[in-house]
Amino acid sequence: MRQVFVEILLKLKWWERQVLHLHVPPPINEDYLFSLNFADDPAVVAQDSNDLEFMVRRLYDEYSKWGLQVSLEKTEYLVINTGAVFEVLISKNVTVNQVDRFKYLGVSINKDGL
C-alpha cells in the first residue's frame, strides 16, 4: 500500500510540473496550490477558464492511466468573485457543470468566496 501511495505522490508531482506554465495561484509558504486531494475527492484550483479546462482534462487523463474513473456526474466547478459563465470541456461531448455553491470536505463556498 505504501508503494502505491509513493507512486501516486510522484505522479502528482510530475503533473504539477506539467502545469507550472499556467497562471499559478498565489504561493502558500513558498508552494503553490494546484489541487486539494483527500482520499478520492480531489479539487482543482485554477486562475481562469483555460487553466481550469487544461487541468481538469489532464487530471481526467492521468486518472484514466492509473485505472481510476472520474465521476463526471459529480464533477463541477465554481467561479468565485465574478459573474463569468463559461463551458469547461473534458472531451468533445463531455462538459463540467458550473455551480453557485461548492461543498468540499463539509465546507461550503459560494460564488462570493464565502
VOSELUM-237350 format. One line per 8 residues: number of its first residue (from 1); for each residue x, y, z of C-alpha. Coordinates in steps of 0.02 Angstrom, whole numbers, padded with zeros to 5 digits. Layout:
BEGIN
NUM	X Y Z; ... $
REM end
This chain:
BEGIN
1	00000 00000 00000; 00141 00120 00042; 00222 00090 -00128; 00059 00135 -00216; 00046 00295 -00113; 00225 00343 -00156; 00193 00311 -00341; 00037 00420 -00337 $
9	00131 00560 -00249; 00270 00552 -00379; 00143 00557 -00520; 00054 00705 -00441; 00221 00797 -00426; 00253 00760 -00610; 00079 00827 -00652; 00111 00986 -00553 $
17	00272 01015 -00652; 00171 00996 -00813; 00054 01138 -00764; 00185 01261 -00699; 00173 01363 -00859; -00006 01409 -00815; -00057 01562 -00717; -00021 01495 -00545 $
25	-00116 01535 -00387; -00031 01639 -00252; 00106 01550 -00155; 00070 01472 00014; 00232 01457 00114; 00333 01459 -00048; 00224 01324 -00125; 00082 01341 -00250 $
33	-00089 01266 -00225; -00145 01175 -00383; -00259 01048 -00305; -00331 00984 -00144; -00333 00795 -00127; -00419 00697 00009; -00442 00512 -00022; -00546 00502 -00182 $
41	-00606 00682 -00175; -00490 00800 -00273; -00521 00986 -00301; -00425 01085 -00433; -00380 01268 -00409; -00363 01374 -00567; -00349 01559 -00610; -00453 01561 -00769 $
49	-00559 01454 -00883; -00414 01399 -00993; -00313 01340 -00843; -00465 01252 -00771; -00505 01161 -00932; -00324 01108 -00956; -00306 01047 -00776; -00471 00953 -00772 $
57	-00433 00867 -00938; -00258 00825 -00880; -00322 00758 -00714; -00452 00653 -00805; -00320 00583 -00924; -00195 00544 -00786; -00325 00459 -00676; -00376 00354 -00827 $
65	-00195 00298 -00850; -00195 00237 -00668; -00356 00141 -00696; -00460 00265 -00597; -00625 00336 -00657; -00684 00514 -00630; -00869 00527 -00590; -00920 00652 -00722 $
73	-01093 00669 -00646; -01014 00732 -00483; -00884 00842 -00567; -00925 01027 -00554; -00839 01196 -00544; -00868 01359 -00454; -00814 01531 -00514; -00778 01647 -00368 $
81	-00794 01837 -00364; -00853 01859 -00543; -01013 01830 -00639; -00920 01736 -00775; -01010 01590 -00857; -00912 01475 -00971; -00907 01295 -01028; -00769 01176 -00973 $
89	-00742 01030 -01092; -00662 00867 -01042; -00688 00790 -01214; -00793 00829 -01368; -00961 00787 -01289; -00921 00798 -01103; -00935 00961 -01007; -00920 01004 -00823 $
97	-01067 01084 -00732; -01047 01259 -00661; -01124 01284 -00488; -01160 01432 -00374; -01107 01339 -00217; -00971 01209 -00193; -00952 01093 -00044; -00782 01014 -00011 $
105	-00750 00907 00142; -00900 00980 00230; -00857 01162 00196; -00972 01263 00082; -00904 01402 -00028; -01018 01512 -00132; -00983 01618 -00286; -00938 01766 -00172 $
113	-00799 01663 -00094; -00888 01645 00074 $
REM end
